[in-house]
């Protein structure tokens, strides 16, 4: 595997989940793969779970790890060609990327949507420059449009806790004070569709995702109706995707907050969220603290999803 961006890159999901659970029971069984290999993690945006889990996964595999926070301790990077660099950016990404590649064997990139230009965001310009110019395998640690490490961890978690072969999984929009990217819901939808669960997306009108990600999911604008008989409820905010409102907040309707009352409509569902979460906006205290909440096991599985991806990349070197 030379890159990891979308669900297609992981191949057969049953095999991937089986491999994940095997690694979870024997995290240090493949340390020889990473011996004398270096992972470079490049962060254009903040991180807690992604940074810690991916670094731990690499260490489990015996790798050396370099973490570069582009916004702290590095030159400010220009990302556009043709720009006269007479401002505060001292280095161009087109020189920086091959230099980075010369110091490592694998590169992880985290670069969020900027909401300045929808085409630029959805073309994944920064990520694809790393793929093109680094000369090394590259994987996404959340980009403008996708977060596959999170979605893979979500899938592993559902497979561990499901009671029926094809559970009903509901992705519900919830209010948030800031405009957030569509990366997490995009990937979650993509992976749930690939898993062929009974998958429903619910949100206010105007929050439709890119159809290439929402795929065959049933779209329901009535949250209560969507939650009925759900086995897993995944709450997440995202800003508008459709033009002319791309990147905008269209609603802060608090009736969409996931509460105990909302969860009572489900089939005693598990609650999920990628974290960090705005309590009592996205979800009430009692729901996220309940015994049906999976946010901590879900976050712990981020180590496992990253380790499967890194293992496969190392095996391809």
N, C-alpha and C positions, 0 to 999 in steps of 0.2 A: 504494500500500500504506500503510494508516494504522496498522497494528500488525503485529508479528511475534512470534508466540508458538509456533505449531505448524507442522508441515510443510504443512498446507493453505494457510497464508498465502503460501507461496512459489510456489504454482502448479505447473506442469509441471516435473518434476525434470530432465528432459533439457535443457529450455531454460535452467533455472537453472544447471546445471553448465556448459553451453556459455558462458553469460554470465560465470560465474566464471573460466573459463579464458581468456576474452578479456580480462577485467580484469587477470588475473595477468600477461598479456603487455604490458599497456598501463595501468599503475596510475594514471597522471596524465592520462588522456585525457578525463576528465569533471570537471576542476577547476572548470569554470564553474558546475556544478550547486550547489556548496556556497558559492559566493562570497557573502559577507555573511550567511551562515546559521550558526547556532550549535547545536552538540550539547551537551546537558547529560547527563553520566554520573553517576548517583546510586548510590552503593555503601553498602549496609547491611552488607556482608560483604567480606572480604578478596579480593584479586584480583592476579594477575600477568599471565597471558596475555590475559584478557578486557580488562583496562584498557589494556595496551600495544597489543594488536592493534586494538581498536576505535578508540582514539585515532589510531593510524597510518592506519587506513582512512578516518576522517573527514578527516584532513589531506590524504590523497591526493586527496580530493574537494573540497579548498579550504575546508573548514569551520573555523570557530573552535570550540574545545573548552573546556568548563568541567567540571572533575571535582570532585564533592562527596562526600567521605567523611563519612557521617553520624555516625560514631563518633569523628571527630577534627576539632575546630574548628567544629562545628555544634552547635546546641541539640539536646538529647536529645528525640526525637520520640515522642509518644503516638500509637498507631495505632488504638485502640479508641474507639468512640463511647460516650457515657454515663458515662465515667470522671470522677470528681472529681479534677482534676489538682493534688493537693496533695503530690505526691511529687517525684522528681528530674527529671521530664520537663516542660520549659518551654514546648513548642510542640506543637500538634496537627498531624498530617499533613494534615488537611483544610484548614488555612490554608496550610501550607507548600507543598503541591502546586500550587495556583494561582499562588502567588508564584513558584515555580520556573518554571512554564510561561510567566510573563510575561517571563522573561529569555532564552528560547531558542526554537528552532524544532522540535527533535526531542529526545526524552528516552529514555535507556537506563536500565533499572532492574535492580539485582542485589540480590536478597533471598532468602536461603535458608529452607528449612523450619526451624521452631522445635521441632518434635516435642512441642509442648505440647497441640495439638489437631489431630487428623488432618483434620477437616472444614475448619478454618481454613486449613491448609496447602493442601489440595487445591482449595479455592475460590479460592486466589490473591488473598486480600483486599488485600494491599498493592499488587500489580501492577494490579489492577482499579480501585483508587482513583486511581492515576495516569492510567489510561485515561479514567476518568469525569470527573475534576476538573481535569486539566492543560490541556485544550483543545488538546493537541499530539499528534502521532504518538508512539507509545510502542513500544519493542521490548525483549525480554527478554534480559538479560545473565547469565542463570541465576536461576531463581526457585525457589519451594518444590518445584515438580514438573517443571520442564523446563529444558533448556539447548539451545535450538535453534541458536544460533550454533556451538556445539561439534559438534552432530550434522551440520549442513550442512558444516562443515569436514571431518568424518569421511567424509561421502559424496564430497566432492570428491577426497579422498586415495585412497579406494578406486577411484574411477573412473580416476584417474591411474595406478594401479599394477596394476589387475586384468589378468589374462591371458585370462580367459574372460568371455563376456557376462554370465553369471549365476553369480558366484562363491559359494562357501559361506562365510558369515560367521558366526562364533561369538562371542557375548557370554558371557563366563564371569565369574561371581562369584569373588572372591578375598578372603582374610582381611585385616582391618584392625583396629587397636587402638581406633578410635573409631566411633561410630554416624554413618554418612554418609547424606545424603539419596538419594532415588531419581531425582533430576532428570536426571543424565547417562544412566543406563541407560534411563529412560523415553523420553527424546528419541531416543537411539540406536535403540532398538527401533522407535519410531514411524517414523523415517526409513528404516531398513532394510526395514521392511515395505512402505513406500511405494515403495521402489526395486525391490521384488519380487525381491530376492536369495533364495538358499537360506539362510534365516536360522534359527539355533538359539540358544536361551538355555539356559545350564546353570548350576545353582546347587543348594545343599543344599535339602532340603525345608523350607518355612517362609519362603523368600525370594521367593515369587512376586510379580511386579509387578502393578500395576493392569492388569486385562485390557484396558482401553481403550488402553493403550500396548503391551503385549506382543502384542496382536492375533493374527495368524495364525502367529506364530513357533512352531516346534517346541520344546517344553519338555523338556529331558533332565536327569535328576538324576544321571546318571553322567557325570562330566566327561571321562573317557577316551573314552567312546563318542561324546560330542558333538564332541570335537576331531578325530576320525578324518576325514581327507581335507579338513580345513578349509583355505581359502585365506587367510583373515584371522582373527586371534584378537584380540578386544578384551577386555582384562581390566579389571574395575572392581568395587570393593566397593560394596555398598549395605546399609542396614539393612532390617529387616522392614517390609513394607507392611501385611500383613494383621493384623486385630484378633485377639486383644487385645495383640499384640506390636509395634504400630506404633512405629517409631523405635528399636527395641531390637536389640542384637547377640545373635544366636542361636548363632553359631558363630565360632570362630577357628581352624578346622581348617587347619593349614598344608599339608595334602596338596593343597589347592586352589591353592597358589602356582604360577604359570606358570613352569616350569623348562625347561631344554633337553630333558629326558626327556619332558615333556608336549608340547613343540613337535615332537618327533620323530614323534608320532602323526599329525601334520597333513600336508598336501600342500605341505611346505616353506613354510608360511604366513608371512605378514607379521604382526608383533606391533604392536598399537596400544593406546594409553592416552591419556586426556585430559590427564594431568599436573595437579598434582604427584603423584608416585607414591612409595609406601613400598617401597623396594627390599628384596628378600628377604622381603617379605610378599606383596605383590601379584605381583611378578615378580623373578626372579633377575637378578643383575648381568649374567651372560653373555647372557641373552636380550635385555634392554633395550639392551645395547651391541652386539648383533650387527648384521650387515649387513642382516638382515631386519626390523629394528626401524624403524618409521615414526613414532616419537613426535615427532621434530623436524620433518619435513615436515608432519606432521599439525598441529602447533602453528603452524607458519608459515602454513598455510592458514586459520587463524583470522582473519588480516588480510583474506583474500579473501572469506570468507563474510560478514564484517561489512561489507565494502565493497559487495557486491551488495545487501545489505539496505538500507544507507544510500542507495545510488544510487536504488533503487526508491522509497524514501520521499521523497527529494528530488524525484524526477520527478513525484510525486503532489501536491506542495505547490502 
